[in-house]
Amino acid sequence: MLHKQQLFERVVIDPENFSINLIDQAGTVLPKDRLSEGEKQIFAISVLWGLSQASARPLPAIIDTPMGRLNSEHRNQLVERYFPHASHQVIILSTDTEIEEHYFEQLKPSVPRAYHLNYDEAGRMTIVEEGYFWKGFSEGRAVGRQPSECD
C-alpha cells in the first residue's frame, strides 16, 4: 500500500457489525478486491495489530508465512516496524525465502531463540534444531518428536 498512498484516505469500522471499510478521498468505499494479495495481507496484519493495541493487554502474536506475497518494500516495513514491536512475544513461522539472512540480521536483537523444523520422511517425525536455515548459524541441538495421529 506504500506505493498507492492516494488509494484510500481513511479506515472506518462500523460499530454495529465491525465491518471495516477503506474510504478514498471522494468519500467512496474502496472495494477490497481492488487490493492486491500482498495489500490484503498488509491490511490484515494492520487490523490485527490495531486490535492488539486497542486491547491494552499483552497478547502473543503468531504469524505464519508473513511475507510470502509481499514485495521488498513491504517486507522491509514489516521487518523494521512490525515484527520487533508486534507484541511482547512474537512467533514467526517462515520459509527460508521470506526471512532471508539480511532480514534476520535486522531482527536478531529482538530474537532470543530461533528454530529450524526439518521433517524426516524416513522417521516420520519433525526434527527441531536450534538456529535458523543457514549452516553455521548455530551449533544446534536436534530433538526428535514422534508423529502423533494428527500428523
MIDOSE-1310 file (N, C-alpha, C; in nm, 2 decimals, decimal comma, always signed):
residues 151
mlhk	+0,08/-0,12/+0,00/+0,00/+0,00/+0,00/+0,09/+0,13/+0,00; +0,21/+0,10/+0,03/+0,31/+0,22/+0,03/+0,31/+0,29/-0,10; +0,31/+0,22/-0,21/+0,32/+0,28/-0,34/+0,19/+0,33/-0,39; +0,08/+0,32/-0,32/-0,05/+0,37/-0,36/-0,11/+0,46/-0,25
qqlf	-0,04/+0,56/-0,21/-0,08/+0,64/-0,10/-0,20/+0,72/-0,12; -0,24/+0,74/-0,25/-0,36/+0,81/-0,28/-0,48/+0,71/-0,29; -0,46/+0,58/-0,27/-0,56/+0,48/-0,29/-0,68/+0,50/-0,19; -0,65/+0,52/-0,06/-0,75/+0,55/+0,03/-0,71/+0,65/+0,13
ervv	-0,80/+0,72/+0,19/-0,77/+0,83/+0,29/-0,79/+0,79/+0,43; -0,89/+0,70/+0,46/-0,91/+0,66/+0,60/-0,98/+0,52/+0,60; -0,98/+0,47/+0,72/-1,04/+0,34/+0,75/-1,15/+0,37/+0,85; -1,27/+0,31/+0,82/-1,39/+0,33/+0,90/-1,43/+0,19/+0,95
idpe	-1,45/+0,17/+1,08/-1,50/+0,05/+1,14/-1,65/+0,07/+1,18; -1,74/+0,00/+1,13/-1,88/+0,01/+1,17/-1,90/-0,05/+1,31; -1,95/+0,03/+1,40/-1,96/-0,01/+1,54/-2,07/-0,12/+1,56; -2,16/-0,13/+1,46/-2,27/-0,22/+1,47/-2,23/-0,37/+1,44
nfsi	-2,16/-0,38/+1,33/-2,12/-0,51/+1,28/-1,97/-0,53/+1,27; -1,89/-0,43/+1,30/-1,75/-0,43/+1,30/-1,69/-0,45/+1,16; -1,77/-0,43/+1,06/-1,71/-0,43/+0,92/-1,61/-0,32/+0,90; -1,51/-0,34/+0,82/-1,41/-0,24/+0,80/-1,41/-0,20/+0,66
nlid	-1,42/-0,06/+0,64/-1,42/-0,01/+0,50/-1,31/+0,09/+0,48; -1,25/+0,08/+0,36/-1,15/+0,18/+0,32/-1,22/+0,28/+0,24; -1,19/+0,41/+0,28/-1,26/+0,52/+0,21/-1,16/+0,60/+0,14; -1,19/+0,63/+0,01/-1,10/+0,72/-0,07/-1,12/+0,86/-0,05
qagt	-1,05/+0,95/-0,12/-1,06/+1,09/-0,10/-1,19/+1,15/-0,13; -1,27/+1,08/-0,22/-1,40/+1,13/-0,26/-1,51/+1,08/-0,16; -1,47/+1,00/-0,06/-1,57/+0,95/+0,04/-1,63/+0,82/-0,01; -1,58/+0,76/-0,11/-1,63/+0,64/-0,16/-1,57/+0,52/-0,10
vlpk	-1,64/+0,41/-0,07/-1,59/+0,29/-0,02/-1,51/+0,22/-0,12; -1,39/+0,18/-0,09/-1,30/+0,11/-0,19/-1,32/-0,04/-0,17; -1,36/-0,10/-0,28/-1,38/-0,25/-0,27/-1,25/-0,32/-0,24; -1,25/-0,41/-0,15/-1,12/-0,47/-0,11/-1,07/-0,56/-0,22
drls	-1,15/-0,60/-0,32/-1,10/-0,68/-0,43/-1,01/-0,59/-0,52; -1,00/-0,46/-0,50/-0,91/-0,38/-0,58/-0,77/-0,39/-0,52; -0,76/-0,44/-0,40/-0,63/-0,46/-0,34/-0,56/-0,58/-0,39; -0,43/-0,58/-0,40/-0,35/-0,70/-0,44/-0,35/-0,79/-0,33
egek	-0,30/-0,92/-0,35/-0,29/-1,01/-0,24/-0,20/-0,97/-0,13; -0,09/-0,90/-0,17/+0,01/-0,85/-0,07/-0,06/-0,74/+0,01; -0,13/-0,65/-0,06/-0,20/-0,54/+0,01/-0,30/-0,59/+0,11; -0,37/-0,70/+0,07/-0,47/-0,76/+0,16/-0,40/-0,82/+0,28
qifa	-0,28/-0,88/+0,26/-0,21/-0,93/+0,37/-0,16/-0,82/+0,47; -0,11/-0,71/+0,42/-0,07/-0,60/+0,50/-0,19/-0,54/+0,57; -0,30/-0,53/+0,50/-0,43/-0,48/+0,57/-0,47/-0,57/+0,68; -0,46/-0,70/+0,66/-0,50/-0,80/+0,77/-0,40/-0,78/+0,89
isvl	-0,27/-0,77/+0,86/-0,18/-0,76/+0,97/-0,20/-0,63/+1,05; -0,23/-0,52/+0,97/-0,26/-0,39/+1,03/-0,38/-0,40/+1,13; -0,49/-0,47/+1,08/-0,61/-0,48/+1,16/-0,58/-0,56/+1,29; -0,50/-0,67/+1,28/-0,47/-0,75/+1,39/-0,38/-0,67/+1,49
wgls	-0,29/-0,60/+1,44/-0,20/-0,51/+1,52/-0,28/-0,41/+1,59; -0,37/-0,34/+1,52/-0,46/-0,24/+1,58/-0,55/-0,30/+1,69; -0,60/-0,42/+1,67/-0,68/-0,49/+1,77/-0,60/-0,52/+1,90; -0,48/-0,57/+1,87/-0,39/-0,60/+1,99/-0,36/-0,47/+2,07
qasa	-0,33/-0,36/+2,00/-0,30/-0,24/+2,07/-0,42/-0,18/+2,14; -0,54/-0,20/+2,08/-0,66/-0,15/+2,15/-0,70/-0,23/+2,27; -0,66/-0,36/+2,27/-0,70/-0,44/+2,38/-0,62/-0,40/+2,51; -0,51/-0,34/+2,50/-0,43/-0,29/+2,62/-0,39/-0,41/+2,70
rplp	-0,38/-0,53/+2,64/-0,34/-0,65/+2,71/-0,22/-0,71/+2,63; -0,13/-0,77/+2,70/-0,02/-0,83/+2,62/-0,07/-0,96/+2,56; -0,08/-0,96/+2,43/-0,12/-1,08/+2,36/-0,01/-1,13/+2,27; +0,02/-1,26/+2,28/+0,13/-1,31/+2,19/+0,08/-1,30/+2,04
aiid	+0,17/-1,29/+1,95/+0,14/-1,29/+1,81/+0,21/-1,41/+1,74; +0,13/-1,48/+1,67/+0,19/-1,59/+1,59/+0,16/-1,56/+1,44; +0,26/-1,55/+1,37/+0,25/-1,51/+1,23/+0,30/-1,62/+1,14; +0,22/-1,67/+1,05/+0,26/-1,78/+0,96/+0,27/-1,73/+0,82
tpmg	+0,39/-1,76/+0,76/+0,42/-1,72/+0,63/+0,39/-1,57/+0,60; +0,45/-1,48/+0,68/+0,41/-1,34/+0,68/+0,45/-1,26/+0,56; +0,55/-1,31/+0,48/+0,59/-1,22/+0,37/+0,59/-1,29/+0,23; +0,51/-1,40/+0,23/+0,51/-1,48/+0,10/+0,46/-1,40/-0,02
rlns	+0,37/-1,31/+0,00/+0,30/-1,24/-0,11/+0,35/-1,09/-0,12; +0,45/-1,05/-0,04/+0,49/-0,91/-0,03/+0,61/-0,88/-0,12; +0,61/-0,75/-0,17/+0,72/-0,70/-0,24/+0,83/-0,66/-0,14; +0,94/-0,63/-0,19/+1,06/-0,60/-0,10/+1,03/-0,48/-0,01
ehrn	+0,96/-0,38/-0,06/+0,93/-0,26/+0,02/+0,84/-0,29/+0,14; +0,74/-0,37/+0,11/+0,65/-0,41/+0,22/+0,73/-0,51/+0,32; +0,81/-0,59/+0,27/+0,89/-0,68/+0,36/+0,98/-0,60/+0,45; +1,04/-0,50/+0,39/+1,13/-0,41/+0,47/+1,05/-0,34/+0,59
qlve	+0,93/-0,29/+0,55/+0,85/-0,23/+0,65/+0,81/-0,32/+0,77; +0,77/-0,45/+0,73/+0,74/-0,54/+0,84/+0,86/-0,57/+0,93; +0,97/-0,59/+0,87/+1,09/-0,63/+0,94/+1,14/-0,51/+1,03; +1,13/-0,39/+0,98/+1,17/-0,27/+1,06/+1,07/-0,23/+1,16
ryfp	+0,94/-0,23/+1,12/+0,84/-0,16/+1,21/+0,74/-0,26/+1,28; +0,71/-0,37/+1,22/+0,61/-0,46/+1,29/+0,67/-0,57/+1,37; +0,75/-0,65/+1,32/+0,80/-0,77/+1,39/+0,86/-0,74/+1,52; +0,95/-0,64/+1,53/+1,01/-0,61/+1,66/+0,92/-0,55/+1,77
hash	+0,80/-0,50/+1,72/+0,71/-0,43/+1,81/+0,57/-0,49/+1,82; +0,55/-0,60/+1,75/+0,41/-0,66/+1,74/+0,36/-0,70/+1,87; +0,44/-0,75/+1,96/+0,39/-0,80/+2,09/+0,51/-0,83/+2,18; +0,49/-0,86/+2,30/+0,59/-0,90/+2,40/+0,65/-1,04/+2,36
qvii	+0,57/-1,12/+2,29/+0,61/-1,25/+2,24/+0,56/-1,27/+2,10; +0,65/-1,28/+2,01/+0,62/-1,30/+1,87/+0,68/-1,43/+1,81; +0,60/-1,51/+1,75/+0,64/-1,63/+1,69/+0,62/-1,62/+1,54; +0,73/-1,63/+1,46/+0,72/-1,61/+1,32/+0,75/-1,75/+1,26
lstd	+0,66/-1,80/+1,18/+0,68/-1,93/+1,11/+0,70/-1,89/+0,96; +0,83/-1,90/+0,92/+0,86/-1,85/+0,79/+0,93/-1,96/+0,70; +0,93/-1,94/+0,58/+1,01/-2,02/+0,49/+1,15/-1,96/+0,48; +1,24/-2,03/+0,42/+1,38/-1,98/+0,40/+1,39/-1,87/+0,31
teie	+1,29/-1,84/+0,22/+1,29/-1,73/+0,13/+1,22/-1,61/+0,18; +1,16/-1,61/+0,29/+1,09/-1,50/+0,35/+1,19/-1,41/+0,44; +1,23/-1,47/+0,54/+1,33/-1,40/+0,63/+1,47/-1,44/+0,59; +1,51/-1,37/+0,49/+1,65/-1,40/+0,44/+1,75/-1,35/+0,54
ehyf	+1,88/-1,38/+0,51/+1,99/-1,35/+0,60/+1,99/-1,20/+0,64; +1,97/-1,11/+0,55/+1,98/-0,97/+0,59/+1,86/-0,93/+0,67; +1,75/-0,98/+0,65/+1,63/-0,95/+0,74/+1,66/-1,01/+0,88; +1,71/-1,14/+0,88/+1,74/-1,20/+1,01/+1,84/-1,12/+1,09
eqlk	+1,94/-1,06/+1,02/+2,04/-0,98/+1,09/+1,97/-0,86/+1,15; +1,87/-0,80/+1,08/+1,80/-0,68/+1,14/+1,72/-0,72/+1,26; +1,66/-0,84/+1,25/+1,57/-0,89/+1,36/+1,65/-0,95/+1,48; +1,77/-0,98/+1,46/+1,85/-1,05/+1,56/+1,84/-0,99/+1,70
psvp	+1,85/-0,86/+1,72/+1,84/-0,80/+1,85/+1,71/-0,83/+1,92; +1,60/-0,86/+1,85/+1,47/-0,89/+1,90/+1,44/-1,04/+1,91; +1,54/-1,13/+1,87/+1,51/-1,27/+1,86/+1,60/-1,34/+1,96; +1,53/-1,39/+2,07/+1,61/-1,46/+2,17/+1,64/-1,60/+2,13
rayh	+1,55/-1,66/+2,05/+1,57/-1,80/+2,00/+1,52/-1,82/+1,86; +1,58/-1,90/+1,78/+1,53/-1,94/+1,65/+1,54/-2,09/+1,64; +1,45/-2,15/+1,57/+1,45/-2,29/+1,55/+1,42/-2,32/+1,40; +1,48/-2,43/+1,36/+1,45/-2,48/+1,22/+1,38/-2,62/+1,24
lnyd	+1,27/-2,63/+1,17/+1,19/-2,75/+1,18/+1,22/-2,83/+1,05; +1,27/-2,95/+1,06/+1,30/-3,04/+0,95/+1,22/-3,16/+0,96; +1,14/-3,19/+0,86/+1,06/-3,32/+0,86/+1,15/-3,43/+0,81; +1,16/-3,53/+0,89/+1,24/-3,65/+0,85/+1,14/-3,75/+0,79
eagr	+1,14/-3,77/+0,66/+1,05/-3,86/+0,59/+1,06/-4,00/+0,64; +1,19/-4,05/+0,65/+1,21/-4,19/+0,69/+1,16/-4,22/+0,83; +1,19/-4,12/+0,92/+1,15/-4,14/+1,06/+1,01/-4,10/+1,09; +0,95/-4,03/+0,99/+0,81/-3,98/+1,01/+0,80/-3,89/+1,13
mtiv	+0,90/-3,80/+1,15/+0,90/-3,71/+1,26/+0,96/-3,58/+1,22; +0,93/-3,48/+1,30/+0,99/-3,35/+1,28/+1,11/-3,33/+1,37; +1,22/-3,29/+1,31/+1,34/-3,27/+1,39/+1,35/-3,12/+1,42; +1,36/-3,08/+1,54/+1,37/-2,94/+1,58/+1,52/-2,91/+1,61
eegy	+1,57/-2,81/+1,54/+1,71/-2,77/+1,56/+1,72/-2,63/+1,60; +1,80/-2,60/+1,70/+1,82/-2,46/+1,73/+1,89/-2,39/+1,62; +1,86/-2,27/+1,59/+1,92/-2,19/+1,48/+1,82/-2,16/+1,37; +1,87/-2,11/+1,27/+1,78/-2,08/+1,15/+1,82/-2,16/+1,03
fwkg	+1,79/-2,12/+0,92/+1,81/-2,20/+0,80/+1,95/-2,22/+0,75; +2,04/-2,13/+0,79/+2,17/-2,13/+0,73/+2,27/-2,21/+0,81; +2,36/-2,28/+0,74/+2,46/-2,36/+0,81/+2,55/-2,26/+0,89; +2,59/-2,31/+1,00/+2,69/-2,23/+1,08/+2,62/-2,13/+1,17
fseg	+2,49/-2,11/+1,15/+2,42/-2,01/+1,24/+2,43/-2,04/+1,38; +2,41/-2,17/+1,41/+2,41/-2,22/+1,55/+2,46/-2,36/+1,55; +2,52/-2,40/+1,66/+2,56/-2,53/+1,68/+2,45/-2,63/+1,66; +2,33/-2,59/+1,72/+2,21/-2,67/+1,70/+2,21/-2,79/+1,79
ravg	+2,09/-2,82/+1,83/+2,07/-2,94/+1,91/+1,94/-3,00/+1,86; +1,96/-3,12/+1,80/+1,84/-3,19/+1,74/+1,75/-3,25/+1,85; +1,63/-3,24/+1,84/+1,53/-3,30/+1,93/+1,42/-3,36/+1,84; +1,40/-3,49/+1,85/+1,30/-3,56/+1,77/+1,17/-3,56/+1,83
rqps	+1,06/-3,56/+1,75/+0,93/-3,58/+1,81/+0,86/-3,69/+1,73; +0,81/-3,78/+1,79/+0,74/-3,89/+1,72/+0,61/-3,84/+1,67; +0,57/-3,88/+1,55/+0,44/-3,84/+1,49/+0,32/-3,88/+1,58; +0,22/-3,79/+1,58/+0,10/-3,83/+1,65/+0,00/-3,86/+1,55
ecd	-0,12/-3,90/+1,59/-0,23/-3,93/+1,50/-0,27/-3,80/+1,42; -0,24/-3,68/+1,46/-0,27/-3,56/+1,39/-0,18/-3,53/+1,28; -0,06/-3,59/+1,28/+0,04/-3,56/+1,17/+0,00/-3,62/+1,04
